[in-house]
Amino acid sequence: MFFLAKRINFDLRTRLICFQWKSLDLCIHLTNLLRIFPQLPKDLPFLKRVNQNPKKPTTQFDLSLAIRFENCMEATALSSGLRPLPNPNGYRLPRSCSQRKSLPLARFHSKETPFKKPQGSLAITHHRGLSFKTNVFEQAHHPVAGDLSYDDTSRSNVAEDKIGVLLLNLGGPETLNDVQPFLYNLFADPDIIRLPRPFQFLQGAIAKFISVVRAPKSKEGYAAIGGGSPLRKITDEQADAIRLALQAKNVSADVYVGMRYWFPFTEEAVQQIKKDKITRLVVLPLYPQYSISTTGSSVRVLQDLFRKDPYLARVPVAIIESWYQRRGYVNSMADLIQKELQTFSDPKEVMVFFSAHGVPVSYVENSGDPYQKQMEECIDLIMEELKSRGVQNNHILAYQSRVGPVQWLKPYTDEVLVDLGKHGVKSLLAVPVSFVSEHIETLEEIDMEYRELALESGIENWGRVPALGLTPSFITDLADAVIESLPSAEAMVNPSAGVSEDSESSDAFGYIMKMFFGSVLAFLLLLSPKMFHAFRNHLI
């Protein structure tokens, strides 16, 4: 093994073309190679330099040759019987995440999750001509032979690209007058209220009705926290912080904010990205866990926008779907919890109460939404980290913010608080685990409604962990996630693929069905007694 590595190194050194190394891509891959295969000799000249200072490499050599060297070293390591470290960072990947159906997009998988099969996997061609795809991290037990080459052509020098980072978030009304239109945008989303296909034409009418009915109560909530949501301001601050963190790591990037239901809308951010001529984009939803109703909804909008624009269709994009399992996020959450526990007179007796935003049960059971599983795994990771620090507090997870008559994920936050009070819990620390920014669910629902309910139920000592916001370790980890995702970016859609005749006929059929059912519904409404009397009174 050592002799072969020396031989490869000698052959490459005779052909090196010296120039200033401007790419982070190679640093990441060679560093990961050393981390996964610690048995490799460390005295190879340029591997040794990378290993000494992986964040600031000074080696000068040809990038394409070095990438081929990396491929050869991976093949040699595996074929020689070496095995990768299964858990180099001490964290495991939930199998449910890799088994669920994935969206048809380029996406990045954090190095904190080595077992998750990446989109840009290694394309290996056997000497007999049989082709297959595998991943060195997940299938190292298979013998590997033959020539290796990356099937992702985006593994070019990313430093020459104009990099953009798009932060996705929910959005929120900035004034009380914005509340009703914001609610309309929310409930008009087919990923929020999922109607059967024959009734989807009613989406707008239902959204209008719900927004009008819920607006007065929602305005009271926003009035209680100052007259509007602080989400946009906080997200803008997070964007600036991530940009500076990237700059500190010698990565120049423009960071954009796209909100799903209020200004600045995702559409506005995408148009600015196009105007700025971004050539490589990382999409970072500010939701630690993936859900159809959050990340899924925003990604669907991006798909539509990129599909319709020839320029955007060619831009390489990496989407970080979820990042709850990243070490930086887990440690940051554990730091905040540990700090808040010290504010209690008896920290060991405090119940750690994780409150997550709920989703309808049908999302999980019928649509395969991984949100519940990822949330439970997220809590396990945080508590494991706390226990490693000597924090042995009991904990519980509940779900908040349910609306409508359908069944949502249980247990419900309000019901659990009452039960905890009945069972004699006196000290409780609320942890808003699915939120990274303060907004109405934390400032009003948790801090006011649930706190009052807890005190009425017999809980005497109440505390709440703040949202991560601009926590330095959290921002730094997000910047690291962006850098790690850059090499995996690829075009979202095929620009040469046009609209098929089947889709056109389907759209025409859908339009006809909407017009038919809409006409029938309108006719029935006109025949109802209330509408008849209202119409007659209006004429009179």
N, C-alpha and C positions, 0 to 999 in steps of 0.2 A: 504493500500500500504506500509506504513512504517512498520507495524507489519510483513507483509510477507517478506519484505527485511531483517528485523532483524532476522527473523527465518531462511532464507536462509544463512545469514551470520554466524549465530550460528552453523548451521549444517556443514558448510564448515570448520569453524575454528577448529572443533573437529577432522578433518581429514587432516589438512595441513601437508605437508612434507617440512621442511625448507631446502632450499639450495639457493645459490647465484643466483639471477635473471640475466640471460645473454641475454634475448630476448627483442627486441624492439617491437615485435608483440603485446604483451599484453598491453604495455603502450599506444600504438596507439589506440587500440580498447576501453580500459576503458576510456581514455581521450575523445575519440569521443562520447562514451556513455553519459558521463556527459555533453558534449557540446550540444548534440542533445536533451537530456532530462534533462533540468535544474531543473525540479521539483523533481528529485530523491534526497533523503536525503544525505547530504554531510558528516554526522557523522559516516558512516560505516567505520570501521577501515582502511582497505586497500584502499577503494575508496578515503577516505580523504587524505591519504598520496600521492596517485597518483595525486589527484587534486591540492595539494599544490605545487608539483614540477614535472610536467609531463615529463620534459626532462631528469631528473636524478632520476629515481625511486630507492628507497632504500628498498622497501618491499621485504621480502623473503617468498615465498610460492610456492605451486605446480602449474605449468603453466596449466596443463590440467584441474584441478579443477576450476581454476579461469576463464578459457575460458567457462566452463560449467556455471559458475556463470554469466558471461556476457550474455550468451544465455538466461538464465532464467530471467535475469533482463530486457532484451529486450522484451521477451514475456509478462512478468508481466506488464511492463510499457504500452505496447500497449493494452493488454486486460483490464487494469484498466482505460482506457480512456485517458491516457496521449498522447499528440501529439508532434512529433518532431518539432523543430524550422525549418521552411522552408528555411530560408536563414541565417544561423548562421554567415556567413562571409560577407554578403551584396552583394554577387555575384549570378547571375542567370545562369543556364545552358541553352544554346540555345537548343530548342527542336529539331532542325534539326539535331544536332549532334547525339542524341540518337535514332533518327528515321531512320538514314541511315543504309544501310547494313554494317555489321561489318565483318572484316576478321576472318577466322576460327583459331584464335590464342588466347592465354591467353593475357589479356591486363589489364592495371591498369587505374582506373579512379580517378583523384585527389580528395582529400577531399574538394577542392574548388568547386566541382560540385556535390552536394549531391543528385541531382535528377537523375543522369545518372545511369542506372542499371548496377551493376558490374557483371563481369563474375562469381566470386565466391559468388553468392547470397546465401541467407539462404534457405536450403531445409527444408520445414515444412511439417510434416505428420499429417493430421487431425485424430482425434480419431476414425473416421469412416473408416479410411484406404485410404482416397483420398489424393493423393500426388500432390503438386504443388510447384512452386517456386515464391518467392516474394522478395521484398527488403524493409526493414524497412523504408528507407528514402523516397522511391517513393510511396509506397502503404500503408501508415500508417492509412489511413481511413478504411481499411479492418479490421474486427475483427480477432484476432489471438488467436488460442488455439491449444493445443497439444504439443508434444515434438519437440524440435528444435535441429538440429545438422548441423554443417558446412559440405557442400558437397565437399569442397576443402581440400584434405588431406595435401596440402602443408602448412597448418597453423601449422607447427611444429616450433621448436625453431630455428629461422633463424640465430641466433648467432653462431650455430654450423656449418653452411654451409660456404663454401668458396665462397664469393660473388664476382661477376664480374659485371662491368657496361660497356656496349658497346655504345659508341657515334657514331652516324651515320651522315655522311655529304656528300656533293656532290663531293668534291675533286677538284683539279685544277692543271694545268701544272706548274711545278716549273722552267722550262727553256723554251725558245722559241722553241727548238727542240721537246718539249713534246706537243706542241699545237695541231698538226695534229692528232697524235694518241689519245690524250685526246678527241678531237672532234669526232673521230670515235667511241670510247667507248660510248660517250654520245648519238649519233644518232643511234647506233646499239641497244640501249635499246628499246624493244617493248612498254614500257610504255611512251616513248618520241615520237617516230614515230609509230603510231598505224596503221598497215596495215591490210586490210581484210585477212582472213585466206588463201584464195587461193594464195595470193601474199606475204605471210610472208617469203617465201624463198628468196625474194629480199632484205630483211632487211640489210644484210651485204653490198650488192652492192650499195644500196642507201646511207648507212652511209659512205661508202668510197667516193662516189661522193661528198656528201655535205661537208665532212671534208676537202677534197682537195680544193674545191671551197672557203670555208669560212676561211681556214687557214691563207692566207695572211693578211686579215683584222683583224682577231683575234690576230695575232702576233703583229700587230701595237698597239692594245689595251694593250696587256701584256707588250710590250716594254715601253709603256708610264707610267706604274706603277712599273717599275723596272726590267722587264724581266721575270716575273713569278708571280704566285698567292701566296699570303701569307696565304692562307687558312689552309694549313697543319700545319704551325708553330703556328697559332693562336689556332687551334683545339687541338693541343698537349698541349698548355698552359692551355686551358680550362679543358682538362682531368686532368692535374696535380692539378689545382685549385679545381676541384670537389673532387678529391681523398683526398686532405687536408681538405676540408670542411666536408667530411664524417668522416674523422679521428677525427676532432674536436667534432663530435657528437657521438664518441665512436663506429663508424662503420668502420671496416677494409674491404676495397674492392680494387680490382685491376681494373683500368679503362683503357679501350682499345679504339682505334680509328679505325673505318672502313669507308673508302671512297667508293663511288659507282663507280666512273669513273677514279680514279687514285690512285696512291700509298699513303698510304697502303690500298689495296683493302679490302673490307669486308671479302672476302675469307681468306685473310692472318690473319685478326683479329680473325676470328672464329677458325682457326687452332691453334692460340696461346692460345685461351680460352680453347680449348680441351687439349692442352699440359700442361697448368697450372692446369688442373683438377678442373675447376670451377664447383660448384655444384648448384649454384643459380645465375641466370643472369637477369639483368635489361637492357633492350634496350631503349636508350634515343636518338631518332632522334633530331638533332639540327635544326629542323624546327618547329616553334611555331604552325603553322596551318598544318593540314593534307591535303595532295594531293596525287592523284594516281601517279603523276610523281616524287614525292620526297620520302616521307615516304613509300608510297605504293610500289614503285619500290624496295627500299632497303629491305623491309619486305619480298617481294616475293623472293629475293635472299636468305634471311635467311631461309625461309621455305624450299627451295630446298636443302640447305646445311644440315639442321637439319634432313630432311626426309631421306637423304641418309646415315646418320651416326648413328649407333645404340647407341653410347654413348651420342651424342648430343640430340638424340630423347628423352632421359630420363631426360635431364636437365630441371628443372623448369625455365620458362622464363616469365617475365612480360614486356610488351611493352607499353610504354607511347606514345600513338599515337599522341596526341596534348596537348599542355599546354599553349595556348594563354590566357586562362581564369584564370590562376593562379594569385593570388594576388601579389606574388613577381615579376612576369614578368610585370604585368600591372603597378605596382608602379615604377619599374625600368625604364620602358619606359617613364612614366610621369615625373620622376626625370630628365632624360636627356633632354626631351623637354622643361621643365620649366627652366632648366639651360641655354640652348641655346637661349631661348627667351630673356633672360636678356642681351644678347650681342647686341641686336638691340637698336637703339636710342629710338624707340617708340614700345615696345613689344606688346601693345594692338592692333596695326594695322597690325601685321604679320599674313599672311595666313599660317596655318599649312598644309603642303602638304605631305600626306602619299603616298609613291610610293612602290608598291608591285610587286613582280615578277608575270607575267601573265601566264595563261595556256589557251590552246584552248577552245573555247566555247563548243565544242563537249564533252569535258571531263565532264563538269558540266551538260549539258542538256541530253546527251546520256548515260553517264557512272555513273552518280550520284556522281561526285566528290564534296565533301562538302567544298572545298577550298574557293570559293567565299563567301559563307555564313559565314564561320568561320572568314574570313578576315574582313567582314563588322562588325561582332559582336565584333571582337578584337578592331577595331577602336572605336566602341561605348563605350567599357569598358575603353579604355585609355582616351577618351574625358570626360567621366563621372568622372573619377578620377581627371582630370585636373580641371573640373568645380567645383568639391568639394573643390579644393584649391584656387578657385577664378579666374582661368584662363578661360576666355570666348572667346578666339580667334575662328574665323571661320576656318573650315578645309575642306579638300577634299581628296578623294581617287582616285588614278589612277594606271594603270598597265603598267609595262615596259617590255623590253627584248623580244618582240615578234619576231618570225622568220617565214619565209615561207608564202605561199599564203592563208592559212586558217585564219578564223576569230578567234581572241583572245578576252579575256575579255576586256571590255571597261568600262570607257574611257581610251584612251591611254595616257601615261605620256607626250609624246612630243606634242600631240594635245592640252592637257589641259594647258600646259605651255604657248603656244601661245595664247589661249583664255583668260587666266588670265591676260596676258600682255595687250591684247586689251580692257579688262574691267577695266583697271586702277589699278590693283594690283601692288604695288611698293615694298613690302617687303614679302619675302617668306622663310619659313623654311622647307627644305626637310627632310622627316623622312623615312628611309629605313626600313619599318615595318616587312618585311618577312625575313630579314637577321639578324643574331646575330653575324656575323663575317665580317670583311672587306675583300672584294675580288673585282673582276673586275667589278661587277655590281654596287658597291658603289664607288670604287676609280676611275674608268674610265668613266662608263656610266653616273652616277649621277654627280660626282664631275667635270667632264670635259664636256661631251657632253650636258647634260641637263642644266648645269650651263651656258654654252655658249649660248644655245638656249633661256634660260630665259632672259639673259641680252639683247640679240638681240630683244626679244619680248617686251621690255619695263620695265621689272622688274629691279629695281635699287639695291635693297639690298637682297643678297642671303646668306643663311646659311644652314648648314646641320648637323643633329643630328648624332653623331658617332654610330656605331654598339655597341651592348651591350658588346661584348668581354668578359673582365674579371671583369666587374662591380660586386663588392662584393655582393650586394643584389641579383643580378641575379644568381650568382654562388651558393649562399646559398639556394636560392629557388629551383634550380635544384637538389641540394643535398637532400633537404627535399622531393622533388618528388620521388627521388630514394628510400629513406627510407620508404615512405608511400606505395610504390608499392611492396615492398618485400613480404609481406604476400600473395599477389594475384598471385604470380608466379606459373605456372603449365606447364607441358610438352607441347611442341608445337605440337608434332605429336604422334600418337600411334605407338610405336616401333614394335608392333606385326603385324601391318597392312602392307601387302606386296603389290606389284604392281599387279593390277587386270588384267585379261585377256583382258578386254575391253580397258584399257589404252594401253596395249601392241599392240593390233590390231590397235588402233587408231594411235599409233606412226608409225607402219608399213605402214598404209595407207597414213599418212602424208609424209613419206619418198618417197613413190612411186609417190605421187602427185608432190612433189618438183622436183623429177628427171624428171617427164614428162614435167611439165611447163618450167623447166630450159632448157631442151633439145629443146623444141619448140622455146623459146626465143633466145637461142644461134643460132639455125638454121636461124631464121629471121634476126638476126644481121649479120650473115655471108653473107646473100643475099643482104644486103643494099649496095647501091653504094659506100658509103664512106669506108665501111669495105673492099669491093672488090678492090677498088683502093689502099687502104693501104696495103692489102695483096699482090697485084700485084707489087707495088713499093718495098715492102720488098724482094720479090723473085728476082726482077731485080737488 
